[in-house]
Amino acid sequence: MKGSHGPCSDLTVTMLENVPLAPLTTLKIGGNARWLVRPSGVKGLSRYCRTCPGDLPRFILGGGSNLLVDDNGFHGVVVDLTHTLNAIVVEHQDAHGGILRVEAGAATRKTAHVARQNGLAGLAFMAGIPGTIGGALRMNAGAYGCDVKGVLLDAQLMDATGNLHTRNAQELGLAYRHCDLPKGWIFVSARFHLARGESEAIKSQMRDYNHKRTQAQPLRYPSAGSVFRNPAGAAAWQLIDAAGLRGHRIGDAQISEKHSNFFVNLGAASSLHMEELIELARNRVAQHSGVQLTLEIGILTPQGLRTEPGR
Ligand SMILES: Cc1cc2nc3c(=O)[nH]c(=O)nc-3n(C[C@H](O)[C@H](O)[C@H](O)COP(=O)(O)OP(=O)(O)OC[C@H]3O[C@@H](n4cnc5c(N)ncnc54)[C@H](O)[C@@H]3O)c2cc1C
């Protein structure tokens, strides 16, 4: 119900109660959010940060493509920027290139296509990465030797009290699937510094990347992408494979036959089964190769987001 009740009554946010989270994630697993807010814009987000009770846990949701939600849902406030903070604008361009300004709730794939349409190169790697620019910043998303760090000019962030700050890639400490985001801060937008490119050439590069993806990844099934981080000098999928777990299944949660670091939902997987599968893979890999795998994905529990070192 809009702005009329809940922990943060305000006309600048839409506030919904008991919202199913599974449809808002790519894995399609999990229970309800106690509250879900959609701020009307940057001002609405700032007002929400200033007025919402600090004792309620808060989670910023992007495209939910790096996330496993607990079957019992989340007993706090999910902030969703995808409906209102999703503009993609060419801020400047000349013969050498340009600057693309993108709000955090914009889809990563759409961002890549807008850059291409404007003859701006450097975001082709994003064409097959699901989710939003906010999530891509938080995860320093990357593929095919490129990542957000390599193209980010700067990002605008909001702190827990609703004030705006600007940070560049170095200040954000972007590294492999990592960002030094201060606790409670939210990405609002990003500016990407892109070189001039030829739209058809960028399109063909995207096609090539997406073809490789289709060959290697189980895109027909719901998943959250790579479950584990690649340990130094190794690929998590090879370690899981070597431990004999390719295709292993608990209920409807399965280690993909196609890519052993993608765990797929065959239809009605529960978070319980997915977590059992994760722990099985972790233990078997430790026994088989002596490597301790850590999660790339986050697990949203009723109390908040659970992550592992490095993320
Ligand atoms: C089929 C498939 C393929 C994938 N391929 C790749 C790949 O090639 N490379 C890669 O890097 N990843 C890949 N991923 C993983 C995932 O798509 C990326 O990590 C993506 O960038 C996550 O974005 P999201 O918006 O979905 O984030 P979410 O899953 O919604 O959130 C991820 C984290 O970001 C935080 N977050 C989201 N928005 C904000 C914000 N505005 N401010 C602050 N924090 C925020 C969340 O709180 C959470 O901690 C893949 C996933 C799938 C399902």
The ligand as a MOL file (V3000), in Angstrom:
LIG
                    3D

  0  0  0     0  0            999 V3000
M  V30 BEGIN CTAB
M  V30 COUNTS 53 58 0 0 0
M  V30 BEGIN ATOM
M  V30 1 C 23.1470 -16.6280 -15.5790 0
M  V30 2 C 24.0510 -15.7250 -14.7710 0
M  V30 3 C 25.2740 -15.3290 -15.2960 0
M  V30 4 C 26.1190 -14.4990 -14.5570 0
M  V30 5 N 27.3080 -14.1140 -15.1050 0
M  V30 6 C 28.1180 -13.2750 -14.4240 0
M  V30 7 C 29.3550 -12.8320 -14.9930 0
M  V30 8 O 29.7110 -13.1620 -16.1170 0
M  V30 9 N 30.1280 -11.9980 -14.2540 0
M  V30 10 C 29.7640 -11.5770 -13.0060 0
M  V30 11 O 30.5100 -10.8090 -12.3860 0
M  V30 12 N 28.6040 -11.9910 -12.4420 0
M  V30 13 C 27.7760 -12.8160 -13.1080 0
M  V30 14 N 26.6000 -13.2320 -12.5420 0
M  V30 15 C 26.2610 -12.8220 -11.1580 0
M  V30 16 C 25.4190 -11.5240 -11.0650 0
M  V30 17 O 24.6670 -11.3380 -12.2480 0
M  V30 18 C 26.2930 -10.2980 -10.8200 0
M  V30 19 O 26.9750 -10.4040 -9.5990 0
M  V30 20 C 25.4470 -9.0140 -10.8280 0
M  V30 21 O 26.2960 -7.9050 -10.9830 0
M  V30 22 C 24.6010 -8.8370 -9.5700 0
M  V30 23 O 23.7330 -7.7340 -9.8010 0
M  V30 24 P 22.2650 -7.6750 -9.1730 0
M  V30 25 O 21.7050 -6.3420 -9.4860 0
M  V30 26 O 21.4690 -8.8420 -9.5890 0
M  V30 27 O 22.6220 -7.7530 -7.6350 0
M  V30 28 P 21.8130 -8.5010 -6.4110 0
M  V30 29 O 21.9290 -9.9550 -6.6340 0
M  V30 30 O 20.4360 -7.9200 -6.3570 0
M  V30 31 O 22.6710 -8.0140 -5.2240 0
M  V30 32 C 24.0350 -8.3750 -5.1190 0
M  V30 33 C 24.6780 -7.5130 -4.0310 0
M  V30 34 O 24.7160 -6.1590 -4.4780 0
M  V30 35 C 24.0860 -5.3200 -3.5130 0
M  V30 36 N 23.4550 -4.2090 -4.2240 0
M  V30 37 C 22.5930 -4.2550 -5.2700 0
M  V30 38 N 22.2530 -3.0080 -5.6520 0
M  V30 39 C 22.9030 -2.1590 -4.8190 0
M  V30 40 C 22.9540 -0.7420 -4.6860 0
M  V30 41 N 22.2610 0.0810 -5.4810 0
M  V30 42 N 23.7370 -0.2210 -3.7040 0
M  V30 43 C 24.4340 -1.0270 -2.8710 0
M  V30 44 N 24.4230 -2.3660 -2.9400 0
M  V30 45 C 23.6680 -2.9270 -3.9070 0
M  V30 46 C 23.0820 -6.2180 -2.8110 0
M  V30 47 O 22.7160 -5.6760 -1.5550 0
M  V30 48 C 23.8890 -7.5040 -2.7240 0
M  V30 49 O 24.8120 -7.4320 -1.6630 0
M  V30 50 C 25.7340 -14.0600 -13.2570 0
M  V30 51 C 24.4920 -14.4600 -12.7390 0
M  V30 52 C 23.6530 -15.2740 -13.4890 0
M  V30 53 C 22.3200 -15.6670 -12.9240 0
M  V30 END ATOM
M  V30 BEGIN BOND
M  V30 1 1 1 2
M  V30 2 1 2 3
M  V30 3 2 2 52
M  V30 4 2 3 4
M  V30 5 1 4 5
M  V30 6 1 4 50
M  V30 7 2 5 6
M  V30 8 1 6 7
M  V30 9 1 6 13
M  V30 10 2 7 8
M  V30 11 1 7 9
M  V30 12 1 9 10
M  V30 13 2 10 11
M  V30 14 1 10 12
M  V30 15 2 12 13
M  V30 16 1 13 14
M  V30 17 1 14 15
M  V30 18 1 14 50
M  V30 19 1 15 16
M  V30 20 1 16 17
M  V30 21 1 16 18
M  V30 22 1 18 19
M  V30 23 1 18 20
M  V30 24 1 20 21
M  V30 25 1 20 22
M  V30 26 1 22 23
M  V30 27 1 23 24
M  V30 28 2 24 25
M  V30 29 1 24 26
M  V30 30 1 24 27
M  V30 31 1 27 28
M  V30 32 2 28 29
M  V30 33 1 28 30
M  V30 34 1 28 31
M  V30 35 1 31 32
M  V30 36 1 32 33
M  V30 37 1 33 34
M  V30 38 1 33 48
M  V30 39 1 34 35
M  V30 40 1 35 36
M  V30 41 1 35 46
M  V30 42 1 36 37
M  V30 43 1 36 45
M  V30 44 2 37 38
M  V30 45 1 38 39
M  V30 46 1 39 40
M  V30 47 2 39 45
M  V30 48 1 40 41
M  V30 49 2 40 42
M  V30 50 1 42 43
M  V30 51 2 43 44
M  V30 52 1 44 45
M  V30 53 1 46 47
M  V30 54 1 46 48
M  V30 55 1 48 49
M  V30 56 2 50 51
M  V30 57 1 51 52
M  V30 58 1 52 53
M  V30 END BOND
M  V30 END CTAB
M  END
